[in-house]
Amino acid sequence: MKVVRLLPQLHMLDFPIGHAYLWTSSEGVTVIDTSLPGSGPLIGAAIEELGHRRSDVRRLLLTHCHQDHAGSAAEVASWADVVVHAHAADAPVLRGESPGPEPVLAEWERPLFDQVHARIPPRAPAPVRVDEELGDGDRIDLGDGVQALAVAVPGHTPGSVAFHLPGPRVLFTGDTIARAPDGEVILGVFNVDTEQAAASFRRQARLDVDIVCFGHGRALTENASARLQAAQRHVTG
């Protein structure tokens, strides 16, 4: 895992599967997603590398319930008085109350799905409490006058949620949008409802942003809004 600076307040934790992000302010640290189970020590080390302590974490924002994003959520939530935010529709899965729906895979996705899941540890992530069940349009105070707007983007999972920071013009898409190794911006794969996922992509493409942070693939830091708008024209569903 390497730490990539995107803004003075924003760093990407570049994991092989499932990126995490850190937003820092004078009031503490916000963690967005936590990668796979067992990633907690690396997330903690990154926080310390940036001059903070694990006990400085104030909130954890989860884009959805899959283990490559919420895998270390329980550990991160235990570091301090951390408020865990997730969409209401994915909250039962995160709490361990429900297994969640399986993706509906196209034929071309099946070998990719098998390849990816062969690299994921077999153990399920520990259940994590959800303190704030989000709905579309809810706002989260990140400190220093910055707010995150919860944007409901179902399709990858029923409770997938993007986080839009209108002030600094940043968007966290989770797995609803991805970036391929060649840099192409694409619809995320392994969706429970491809039509919903495509509509969620289009909704995010209408946002005015400078930086787009994906769950998989390099962050988009140049012509972000234009790149999203161009990519959404090729999305079917």
Backbone as a ProteinNet text record, in pm:
[ID]
protein_1_A
[PRIMARY]
MKVVRLLPQLHMLDFPIGHAYLWTSSEGVTVIDTSLPGSGPLIGAAIEELGHRRSDVRRLLLTHCHQDHAGSAAEVASWADVVVHAHAADAPVLRGESPGPEPVLAEWERPLFDQVHARIPPRAPAPVRVDEELGDGDRIDLGDGVQALAVAVPGHTPGSVAFHLPGPRVLFTGDTIARAPDGEVILGVFNVDTEQAAASFRRQARLDVDIVCFGHGRALTENASARLQAAQRHVTG
[TERTIARY]
84.3	0	88.3	54.9	127	28.7	80.4	0	20.9	-89.5	-84	-153.9	-81.9	-140.1	-219.5	-345.9	-431.3	-459.1	-471.9	-486	-414.3	-386.2	-326.1	-408.3	-542.1	-629.1	-666.5	-633.9	-685.3	-571.9	-571.8	-472.6	-542.6	-496.2	-544.5	-451.7	-510.1	-433.7	-450.9	-348	-353.5	-327.7	-437	-429.1	-443.4	-389.4	-407.8	-554.6	-637.9	-781.8	-855.4	-931.9	-1015.7	-939.8	-939.2	-867.3	-942.7	-867	-922	-870.9	-936.9	-899.4	-901.4	-816.7	-810.9	-836.7	-930.7	-954.3	-918.9	-827.7	-782.6	-824.9	-853.3	-885.9	-829.8	-843.1	-795.6	-876.9	-991.8	-1081.1	-1068.7	-976.4	-956.5	-953.6	-957.3	-940.8	-1072.2	-1105.5	-1216	-1157.2	-1199.2	-1157.7	-1274	-1245.1	-1346.3	-1307.5	-1385.8	-1362.1	-1233.7	-1223.6	-1116.5	-1048.5	-1072.1	-1011.1	-1046.5	-963.7	-990.9	-969	-1022.3	-987.6	-836	-787.3	-643.9	-571.4	-644.4	-581.3	-565.5	-623.4	-620.1	-480.8	-382.2	-248.3	-188.5	-213.5	-161.1	-232.8	-363.9	-438.4	-388	-367.8	-315.5	-177.5	-91.3	43.4	38.5	-53.7	-67.2	-112.6	-205.7	-251.7	-134.5	-52.9	62.4	167.4	182	278.1	240.3	111.1	63.9	63.3	115.2	130	12.7	-74.7	-189.8	-177.3	-272.7	-280.3	-406.3	-406.2	-527.3	-644.9	-617.2	-724.1	-779.8	-717.2	-769.3	-882.5	-908	-1016.4	-1149.8	-1226.7	-1355.2	-1474	-1455.3	-1568.6	-1517.1	-1601.3	-1573.4	-1691.3	-1663.5	-1766.2	-1749.2	-1853.9	-1848.8	-1936.5	-1876.2	-1952.1	-2046.7	-2012.9	-2101.3	-2047.9	-2117.2	-2095.5	-1993.8	-1937.8	-1849.3	-1719.7	-1661.6	-1549.1	-1420.8	-1410.4	-1291.7	-1304.4	-1414.1	-1432.7	-1462.1	-1531.9	-1566	-1491.8	-1391.1	-1324	-1257.7	-1205.7	-1138.5	-1215.4	-1342.9	-1423.2	-1435.1	-1455.5	-1471.2	-1345	-1227.9	-1103.2	-1087.3	-1109.2	-1095.7	-1194.4	-1315.7	-1418	-1381.6	-1289.8	-1252.8	-1142.1	-1082.7	-966.4	-999.3	-1121.5	-1158.3	-1311.1	-1360.8	-1506	-1544	-1540.5	-1558.6	-1706.1	-1760.5	-1898.5	-1895	-1964.3	-1966.1	-2090.3	-2068.2	-2176.6	-2187.1	-2308.4	-2332.9	-2479.5	-2510.4	-2648.8	-2735.9	-2858.9	-2951	-2972	-2970.1	-2998.2	-2885.8	-2763.1	-2649.8	-2616.5	-2679	-2645.9	-2667.2	-2776.6	-2792.8	-2681.3	-2628.1	-2517.4	-2392.1	-2365	-2246.6	-2252.9	-2372.2	-2388.5	-2386.5	-2382.8	-2383.3	-2521.2	-2624.7	-2762.4	-2816.7	-2750.3	-2797.7	-2677	-2681.6	-2568.2	-2560.5	-2669.9	-2670.3	-2690.5	-2741.6	-2768.7	-2642.1	-2646.8	-2535.6	-2541.9	-2426.5	-2429.7	-2489.6	-2546.3	-2597	-2488.9	-2419	-2300.1	-2332.3	-2281.3	-2280.7	-2176	-2188.2	-2095	-1950.1	-1924.5	-1787.3	-1733.1	-1824.4	-1779.3	-1738.7	-1788	-1767.1	-1619.3	-1538.3	-1395.8	-1326.1	-1365.6	-1306	-1345.3	-1469.9	-1518.2	-1439.2	-1420.4	-1344.9	-1199.6	-1142.1	-1002.9	-986.8	-1077.8	-1069	-1090.3	-1191.7	-1223.6	-1120.6	-1041	-931.7	-825.1	-822	-722.8	-775.9	-902.9	-964.7	-960.7	-917.9	-913.9	-1050.2	-1053	-1181.3	-1260.6	-1193.4	-1267.1	-1353.7	-1473.3	-1565	-1520	-1546	-1508.7	-1591.3	-1534.4	-1607.6	-1724	-1839	-1951.1	-1910	-1965.2	-1936.1	-2067.9	-2069.6	-2189.7	-2203.8	-2324.1	-2350.1	-2420.9	-2354.1	-2409.3	-2505.6	-2476.2	-2560.1	-2601.6	-2728.8	-2781.9	-2819.3	-2752.8	-2766.5	-2880	-2939	-3030	-2979.9	-3038.8	-2995.2	-3007.5	-2900	-2901.2	-2854.3	-2829	-2778.3	-2640.1	-2612.9	-2484.3	-2403.1	-2272	-2180.6	-2074.2	-2056.1	-1956.4	-1818.9	-1725.5	-1590.2	-1492.2	-1540.7	-1453.1	-1401.3	-1364.4	-1308.8	-1404.1	-1533.8	-1633.6	-1661.1	-1601.4	-1622	-1732.8	-1826.1	-1933.1	-1928.7	-1967.1	-1983.5	-2132.6	-2175.4	-2314.6	-2328.9	-2418.8	-2444.4	-2532.3	-2484.8	-2557.7	-2592.2	-2718.7	-2759.4	-2736	-2656.6	-2620.5	-2637.5	-2759.6	-2781.7	-2749.4	-2728.1	-2700	-2585.7	-2475.8	-2366.8	-2410.6	-2459.6	-2535.3	-2658.4	-2760.6	-2878.2	-2846.8	-2747.4	-2714.5	-2583.6	-2541.1	-2420.3	-2445.4	-2346.8	-2359.1	-2227.2	-2237.4	-2120.8	-2115.8	-1998.3	-1981.3	-1925.2	-2003.5	-1966.8	-1931.9	-1812.2	-1767.8	-1774.7	-1887.3	-1904.2	-1799.7	-1756.7	-1658.1	-1527.8	-1457.4	-1331.7	-1351	-1476.5	-1510.1	-1447.6	-1476.2	-1425.9	-1543.3	-1529.2	-1631.6	-1567.2	-1626.9	-1588	-1698.9	-1666.5	-1768.8	-1788.1	-1700	-1705.5	-1684.4	-1770.5	-1757.2	-1859.1	-1931.9	-2030.9	-1964.9	-1846.8	-1765.7	-1623.6	-1550.7	-1413.6	-1324.9	-1195.4	-1100.1	-1013.7	-1016.2	-942.2	-791.7	-709.5	-564.2	-515	-587.7	-545.8	-593.7	-661.5	-708.2	-851.4	-915.8	-1053.8	-1147.3	-1241.2	-1343.5	-1459.6	-1498.7	-1597.3	-1701.3	-1812.4	-1911.2	-1850.7	-1872.2	-1823.5	-1883.8	-1815.8	-1858.4	-1921.2	-1976.8	-2033.9	-2151.5	-2245.8	-2358.9	-2479.2	-2558.6	-2682.7	-2792.2	-2778.6	-2877.3	-2804.2	-2774	-2692.9	-2765.7	-2895.8	-2972	-2966.2	-2984.5	-2973	-2831.9	-2732.6	-2593.9	-2563.2	-2614.8	-2592.6	-2657.6	-2777.7	-2845.1	-2766	-2707.3	-2626.8	-2499.1	-2440.1	-2324	-2363.4	-2476.6	-2519.3	-2545.8	-2600.2	-2625.8	-2495.7	-2396.5	-2268.5	-2199.2	-2219.6	-2156.8	-2210	-2323.8	-2380.2	-2321.3	-2242.3	-2183.7	-2060.9	-2038.9	-1926.9	-1809.8	-1708.5	-1598.5	-1463.6	-1361	-1223.6	-1146.3	-1185.7	-1117.1	-1221.7	-1200	-1287.8	-1204	-1248.8	-1178.3	-1258.1	-1198.4	-1264.9	-1226.1	-1309.9	-1272.8	-1165.9	-1162.2	-1064.8	-1015.4	-885.5	-826.3	-775.3	-688.1	-626.7	-729.9	-711.5	-801.2	-790.7	-900.2	-906.5	-883.6	-777.7	-740.1	-733.1	-759.3	-758.5	-885.2	-951.3	-1074	-1175.8	-1191.8	-1271.4	-1417.2	-1481.9	-1622.3	-1639.6	-1554.1	-1562.9	-1538.6	-1444.9	-1416.2	-1536.1	-1599.1	-1718.6	-1831.2	-1852.2	-1960.1	-1935.6	-1810.9	-1778.7	-1798.3	-1757.3	-1767	-1911.8	-1996.7	-2134.4	-2211.6	-2164.1	-2233.5	-2216.8	-2118.7	-2093.7	-2152	-2216.2	-2271.1	-2407.7	-2427.5	-2557.3	-2622.8	-2753.7	-2827.2	-2938.9
-119.2	0	124.9	223	349.9	464.1	571.3	688.6	790.7	835.3	928.6	1058.2	1168.4	1298.7	1352.9	1383	1441.8	1589.5	1624.3	1760.7	1765.9	1884.4	1887.5	1812.1	1813.8	1746.2	1603.7	1563.5	1438.2	1347.8	1225.7	1126.2	995.5	934.5	803.9	696.5	592.3	475.9	371.1	357.4	278.6	131.2	58.9	-83.6	-162	-284	-365.6	-391.3	-409.4	-428.7	-341.2	-244.4	-162.2	-51	67.4	180.7	237.3	301.4	381	523.7	617.7	759	822.6	922.1	998.5	1145	1204.1	1348.5	1404.1	1499.7	1552.9	1698.3	1735.2	1873.6	1902.8	2027.7	2063.3	1994.7	1939.1	1874.7	1722.2	1667.3	1524	1464	1331.8	1255.6	1186.3	1190.8	1113.3	1004.9	880.4	767.9	732.8	722.4	681.4	544	442.6	301.4	250	115.8	57.7	-61.2	-85.9	-195.9	-330.1	-429.8	-567.3	-588.3	-699	-734.5	-743.6	-694.9	-695.5	-569.8	-472.1	-349.2	-242.9	-265.2	-164.9	-116	-205.3	-156.2	-63.3	-91	-4.3	130.4	129.6	255.8	337.8	271.2	340.3	397.4	321.6	370.4	492.2	492.1	607.2	730.8	713.3	825.6	883.5	797	842.9	907.5	854.3	913.1	1057.4	1087.8	1222.8	1313.2	1262.9	1346.2	1341.8	1243.4	1228.8	1099.3	1076.7	952.9	876.9	747.6	669.5	721.3	769.8	822.8	955.7	1011.8	1134.1	1105.7	979.3	947.4	983	1065.6	1112.1	1046.2	1009	950.4	854.8	757.7	659.1	659.4	685.5	687.4	563.1	483	359.6	374.6	352.5	366.5	250.2	132	16.4	-97.3	-209.6	-314.8	-421	-418	-526.1	-528.1	-649	-664.7	-596.6	-563.3	-490.1	-339.9	-299.2	-159	-143.5	-241	-237.1	-343.5	-404.5	-518.5	-488.8	-368.3	-330.7	-222.8	-209	-102.3	-119.4	-243.4	-265	-224.1	-254.7	-216.6	-65.4	1.3	147	211.9	158.8	215.6	200.6	109.5	85.2	176.4	256.9	335.2	453.5	503.7	623.3	631.3	748.2	769.8	801.8	699	714.1	697	791	781.1	713.9	601.7	525	562.5	604	645.8	547.1	503.5	419	433.7	399.3	409	308	346.6	261.8	125.6	119.3	-6.9	-108.6	-63.1	-155.2	-176.6	-99.4	-109.2	-249	-321	-455.7	-551.9	-537.3	-622.8	-589.5	-462.7	-421	-467.9	-471	-515.7	-668	-738.2	-883.3	-943.5	-863.8	-910.5	-974.4	-950.2	-999	-1025.6	-1129.1	-1155.3	-1059.4	-991.8	-902.4	-976.8	-910.4	-976.2	-1006.3	-1113	-1148.6	-1065.4	-1035.3	-961.3	-1045.6	-977.5	-1043	-1025.6	-1133.8	-1124.6	-1152	-1066.4	-1097.1	-1205.7	-1273.2	-1382.2	-1335.3	-1213.9	-1165	-1129.8	-1107.2	-1072.3	-1193.7	-1312.4	-1429.6	-1463.6	-1471.5	-1501	-1390.9	-1265.1	-1154.5	-1163.1	-1196.8	-1212.6	-1321.5	-1434.6	-1544.7	-1504.8	-1430.7	-1387	-1292.7	-1197.1	-1100.3	-1169.3	-1255.3	-1316.5	-1420.3	-1468.9	-1558	-1483.2	-1350.5	-1268.9	-1211.2	-1240	-1186.1	-1291.1	-1255.9	-1353.9	-1418.3	-1547.9	-1616.4	-1574	-1518.6	-1483.2	-1359.3	-1363	-1250.2	-1137.9	-1014.7	-904.9	-908.7	-856.8	-847.8	-750.7	-781.5	-686.2	-552.7	-446.5	-313.1	-242.4	-168	-89.3	23.3	66.4	184.2	285	394.4	495.4	589.3	620.8	712.7	644.1	609	550.5	664.4	668.4	780.6	760.9	871.3	877.5	979	979.7	1071.3	1216.1	1292.6	1433.5	1465.8	1364	1390.4	1454.3	1538.9	1609.2	1566	1558.9	1516.4	1624.2	1674.7	1778	1713.8	1750.9	1696.4	1787.8	1901	1994.9	2103.9	2217.9	2333.4	2384.1	2369.4	2420.6	2334.1	2216.1	2125.4	2026.2	2010.3	1913.1	1811.4	1688.2	1582.2	1559.1	1554.3	1528.5	1382.8	1310.4	1170.9	1166.7	1096.4	1083.5	935.6	901.2	761.4	718.1	611.6	562.9	410.7	361.7	216.2	150.5	20.6	-55.9	-152.1	-102.6	-194.7	-278.2	-210.7	-271.1	-183.6	-232.7	-148.4	-20.3	-26.2	90.4	156.4	145.5	218.9	369	439.6	583.7	648.3	756.1	837.4	953.9	1009.2	1125.1	1240.2	1348.1	1465.4	1578.8	1632.9	1747.4	1869.7	1944.3	2054.5	2163.6	2194.9	2302.3	2272.5	2166.2	2131.6	2057.5	2030.7	1971.4	1832.1	1747.9	1610.9	1514.8	1402.2	1297.9	1163.1	1089.2	951.1	861	776.2	699.2	558.4	510.7	369.8	283.9	183.7	94.8	124.1	233.5	265.2	307.7	367.8	406	359.1	317.4	270.2	329.2	306	348.2	228.8	194.1	78.1	105.7	1.5	21.9	115.3	121.2	211	354.2	380.6	515.1	542.9	451.1	473	471.5	566.4	571.3	483.6	388.9	288.4	268.1	209.8	165.6	55.3	61.8	-43.1	-178.3	-284.2	-420.4	-488.8	-607.6	-693.8	-624.7	-576.5	-502.3	-592.6	-554	-627.1	-584.5	-463.1	-411.3	-316.7	-365.8	-287.4	-162.2	-169.8	-52.3	57.6	18.6	115.1	172.1	85.2	129.6	231.9	208.1	302.5	437.4	435.1	559.8	633.7	559.1	619.8	682.4	617.6	675.2	810	812	935.7	1047.4	1010.6	1112.2	1174.7	1093.3	1145.8	1227.7	1192.7	1266.9	1409	1436.8	1572.2	1661.7	1604.5	1682.8	1760.1	1875.8	1961.2	1931.5	1860.2	1813.8	1833.5	1844.8	1852.9	1723.4	1646.9	1522.4	1413.4	1298.5	1183.2	1069.5	1016.6	910.2	781.3	682.2	555.3	450	347.9	233.8	149	153	74.9	161.2	176.6	257.7	391.5	451.1	577.8	690.5	779.8	895.2	982.7	1048	1138	1279.8	1343.8	1475.2	1583.7	1550.5	1649.5	1635.7	1748.8	1751.1	1648.7	1642.7	1535.6	1538.3	1652.8	1659.7	1623.8	1677.8	1648.8	1501.2	1439.9	1297.7	1211.1	1245.8	1171.2	1185.5	1307.1	1330.3	1256.4	1254.6	1182	1032.8	980.2	835.7	791	872.1	829.6	813	877.4	862.5	721.4	646.9	511.5	405.3	448.8	355.3	308.7	178.9	123.7	60.8	52.4	-3.7	88
0	0	0	-81.9	-79.9	-57.3	0.6	30.4	-81.2	-142.1	-254.6	-213.4	-219.2	-184.4	-301.6	-278.5	-380.9	-353.7	-227.2	-178.4	-43.2	9	142.8	247.3	230.2	327.5	285.6	163.9	108.1	61.1	112.2	71.5	36.8	-69.4	-113.2	-59.6	-1	40.9	-67.7	-148.8	-272.3	-240.2	-211.5	-184.4	-315.4	-321.6	-442.6	-476.2	-373.4	-393	-293.5	-342.3	-255.8	-186.5	-246.8	-189	-68.4	20.1	128.6	112	178.9	168.2	306.5	325	449.2	418.2	491	485.3	622.7	628	755.7	771.2	895.4	929.2	1066.7	1110.5	1243.8	1352.5	1312.8	1409.2	1408.9	1328.9	1329.4	1190.7	1185.3	1062.2	1026.2	897.9	842.8	754.4	774.6	690.9	599.1	470	373.5	321	359.8	327.1	392.8	403.1	483.8	417.4	288.7	215.8	280	257.6	298.9	449.5	504.1	641.4	658	771.3	796.7	753.2	695.9	646.7	754.8	871.6	976.7	1012.7	1032.1	1067	961.3	835.1	729.7	727.5	751.5	759.4	877.1	991.5	1109.3	1085.6	1017.9	988.2	896.1	800	709.3	785.7	877.8	960	1039.1	1096.5	1174.5	1084.9	963.9	868.4	835.9	840	809.2	932.2	1042.9	1162.2	1257.4	1241.4	1330	1409.2	1498.9	1574.9	1536.3	1559.6	1532	1613.5	1732	1816.7	1765	1659.3	1597.6	1499.3	1467.8	1374.8	1439.4	1372.7	1424.2	1355.7	1228.9	1157.1	1049	1019.3	914.3	819.5	691.9	588	501.6	491	412.1	288.7	172	47.8	23.2	76.5	65.1	150.7	146.7	246	206.3	87.1	44.4	124.5	137.5	228.7	181.6	52.3	8.6	34.4	97.6	135.8	284.3	340.5	482.7	562	501.8	563.8	696.2	713	837.5	912.4	881.3	942.6	1093.1	1139.9	1284.3	1359.5	1303.1	1369.1	1373.7	1260.7	1256.1	1353.8	1360.8	1449	1596	1627.2	1766.6	1816.3	1729.4	1767	1857.7	1849.1	1924.9	1927.2	1959.8	1955.7	1811.3	1727.4	1582.3	1547.4	1471.4	1423	1285.4	1272.2	1147.8	1068.6	943.8	854.3	738.2	706.4	589.3	551.1	427.8	382.7	456.3	482.4	558.6	493.3	359.9	291.5	306.4	328	347.3	494.1	583.2	725.4	783.2	749.1	805.9	765.3	645.7	601.6	681.1	699.5	774	918.8	975.2	1114.3	1126.9	1014.9	1019.7	1035.4	1012.3	1027.5	900.2	787.6	658.1	569.3	482.7	393.6	275.8	244	128.8	-1.2	-105.3	-233.5	-311.4	-389.3	-476.9	-604.8	-667.5	-794.2	-905.5	-1001.1	-1122.4	-1228.7	-1260.4	-1344.6	-1490.9	-1578.5	-1721.2	-1746.4	-1859.3	-1888.6	-1887.6	-1940.5	-1946.6	-1808.2	-1710	-1576	-1492.7	-1529.5	-1443.8	-1424.5	-1530	-1505.8	-1427.8	-1450.8	-1375.6	-1228.7	-1203	-1064.8	-992.6	-1059.9	-999.7	-973.8	-1068.6	-1054.5	-935.5	-923.4	-813.9	-680.3	-671.9	-543	-500.3	-592.7	-554.8	-476	-487.4	-417.1	-286.2	-254.9	-134.3	-24.3	96.5	205	227.2	258.3	272.2	394.7	495.8	616.8	593.8	648.5	636.3	729.4	693.1	783	910.6	1017.4	1142.9	1126.6	1184.9	1179.7	1241.2	1188.5	1240	1270.3	1376.5	1406.8	1304.1	1280	1196.9	1286.1	1315.3	1405.6	1335.4	1211.3	1134	1004.4	993.3	870.1	775.5	662.7	570.4	472.3	432.6	320.6	220.9	103.9	-0.8	45.4	30.8	66	206	288.3	423.2	415.7	512.2	516.4	638.2	618.9	724.1	738.3	859.4	886.5	900.7	814.5	818.2	890.2	938.9	1008.3	917.3	977.2	904.3	796.7	820.6	727.3	606.6	599.9	485.9	519.4	426.8	443.9	332	366.3	267.6	248.6	123.9	90	49.1	115	79.6	-45.1	-147.6	-274.2	-291.9	-281.1	-296.9	-440.8	-458.4	-592.1	-597.3	-582	-579.3	-712.2	-706.1	-827.4	-805.4	-751.9	-716.4	-596.6	-495	-386.1	-366.5	-296.9	-274.2	-198.6	-109.5	-28.3	-63.7	-187.2	-227.8	-214.9	-164.7	-147.2	-187.6	-264.8	-297.5	-199.8	-182.4	-95.4	-178.1	-185.3	-264.8	-169.7	-186	-108	-199.3	-196.4	-292.7	-278.9	-155.3	-137.3	-207.8	-168.8	-237.1	-368.6	-406.8	-537	-553.2	-454.7	-452.8	-449.7	-518.4	-521	-490.8	-396.9	-368	-422.1	-519.6	-589.3	-535	-447.3	-411.3	-535.1	-553.4	-669.3	-779.3	-768.4	-871.1	-1001.9	-991	-1106.8	-1076.2	-1177.4	-1158.2	-1267.3	-1252.2	-1354.8	-1391	-1517.7	-1566.4	-1564.2	-1573.2	-1572.8	-1682.4	-1795.7	-1903.3	-1883.3	-1770.9	-1740.2	-1778.8	-1851	-1893.1	-1772.7	-1770.3	-1665.4	-1709.1	-1622.1	-1661	-1550.5	-1589.5	-1492	-1407.1	-1275.3	-1187.7	-1222.9	-1188.2	-1222.9	-1101.4	-1127.1	-1022	-951.6	-1030.8	-977.2	-949.6	-850.2	-824.9	-923.3	-979.6	-1074.8	-1170.4	-1289.4	-1383.5	-1430	-1448.1	-1492.2	-1385.5	-1260.6	-1151.4	-1144.7	-1159.7	-1152.3	-1261.3	-1382.1	-1491.8	-1462.2	-1405.4	-1368.7	-1260.5	-1167.9	-1062.9	-1119	-1218.6	-1288.2	-1349	-1418.3	-1485.5	-1384.5	-1270.8	-1169.1	-1121.5	-1097	-1050	-1158	-1284.6	-1394	-1404.1	-1340.7	-1343.3	-1234.1	-1144.3	-1036.8	-1086.7	-1027.2	-1066.2	-973.8	-1024.4	-938.9	-1007.8	-925.4	-974.1	-952.9	-849.9	-816.4	-795.5	-857.5	-838.4	-781.3	-667.2	-597	-611.6	-674.4	-702	-599.3	-585.7	-503.4	-569.8	-702.7	-779.8	-894.9	-904.5	-1010.4	-958.4	-1036.4	-997.3	-991.5	-895.6	-883.6	-1007.8	-1040	-1154.9	-1103.8	-1150.9	-1098.5	-1205.3	-1330.2	-1437.9	-1521	-1545.2	-1626.5	-1575.8	-1443.9	-1384.3	-1430.5	-1422.7	-1463.5	-1610.2	-1694.5	-1838.2	-1865.6	-1793.3	-1813.6	-1771.9	-1660.6	-1617.8	-1719.4	-1766.9	-1863	-1994	-2037.9	-2160.8	-2141.1	-2026.6	-2001.5	-1988.8	-1928	-1904.7	-2035	-2141	-2269.3	-2327.8	-2276.7	-2325.9	-2232.4	-2125.5	-2027.7	-2075.1	-2075.8	-2114	-1993.4	-1997.4	-1884.8	-1844.9
[MASK]
+++++++++++++++++++++++++++++++++++++++++++++++++++++++++++++++++++++++++++++++++++++++++++++++++++++++++++++++++++++++++++++++++++++++++++++++++++++++++++++++++++++++++++++++++++++++++++++++++++++++++++++++++++++++++++++++++++++++++++++

